[in-house]
Amino acid sequence: CGFGGEIKRATMGIDLIAGGRNKKTARTAPKSDNVYLKLLVKLYRFLVRRTDSNFNQVVLKRLFMSKTNRPPLSLSKLARFMAGKEDKIAVLVATVTDDARMFEVPK
């Protein structure tokens, strides 16, 4: 729509030179202000840096998760996972829910 001139069309898009798409959307720190959570994050950041263990990386990643993305674990399922491993310590980043079907909690 012009008087004999050229029509300029603006093409919409992402300015990739000025930053582009953000490919790193994973959390790098917890959003919570909980002091004890921050201490755990500090500990596991150290362990990830100083050890080659993949377990520590997984725990650190789960400490960053929001509450809705951290699924709960029932006491009975925890007892099932720890069967035969009484001398070990269980580490889990989840809400442990009570199980009314269990009358006695194993050590």
N, C-alpha and C positions, 0 to 999 in steps of 0.2 A: 504494500500500500504506500505508494510514494508518487512523486511526479516525475516519472521517467528515470528515477535513480535506482540504484541497487538496493535490494532488501537485505538487511543484515539480520542474521538469525543467531541468537545467543544459544550456545549449547551448554546445558547444565551438566555438571559432573562433579567429581571429587578432585580437589586440587592436591594431587599426590605429592607434588614438590613441597608444598607447605605443611606436610605432616601425613596426609592420606589416611587410610583406614588404620584404626588401632587394632593391632593383632594381639597385643598383650592385654587381655581383659581379666586375667586371673588376679585375685587379690594377692598383695604382697605384705599386708599387715591386717590384723583383725580390726573391725570397726568398733568393737566393744572397748569401753574404758575400764574393764575389769583388771585390777592390778595383778591378780593371780594368773589370769590368762596371759597377760603381757610377760610375766616372769617365765611361764612355760614356753612362750614363743622365743624368749631370749635364750633359754636353755637349749631348745631344739634347733635354733639357728646355729648355735655353737656346735652342736653334735653333727648337723648336716655338713658344716664347713670342715670339721676335723675328722670325720669318719667317712667311709665309703658305703655305709649302710643305706640301703634303699628304704628301709623301715622308718628311719628318722625323717626322710623327705616326705613320706606319706603322712606321718603324724603331724608334721609342720603344715602341710597343705590342708589337712583336716582342721587344724586349729584356726585357720583363716576363714573357714566356711561359715556361712550364716546358719542360724538356728534351724531354718526350714530345710536346709540341705544336709543337716546332720541327722540321719535317721536314728530313732531310738533302738536300744537293744534290750530284750527282756532278760530277766535274771535266769530263767530256765535255759535260754539259748547260750548265755554266757557259761552256765554250768556244763552244758553239753560240749561246748568248745574246749573247756578246760578239763574235761574228763581224762584222767591218766597223767595230768600235768600239775599235780598238787604242789610240787616244789618250785614251780615257775610263778612269775608275776604277770598278770594280765594288764596290758596297756590298751585302752580304748578311748577314742574321742567320740563319745556319744552320751545320750541320756539313758541311764539304766532304769528301766521301768520294773515295778514290782510285779510278781507273778503270784496270784492267789492260789494257784494249784500246787505251789511248792510250800511245804510245811517247814522244811528245814533247809537253811542255806548252807551249802557246802563251803569248807574253808578253801 
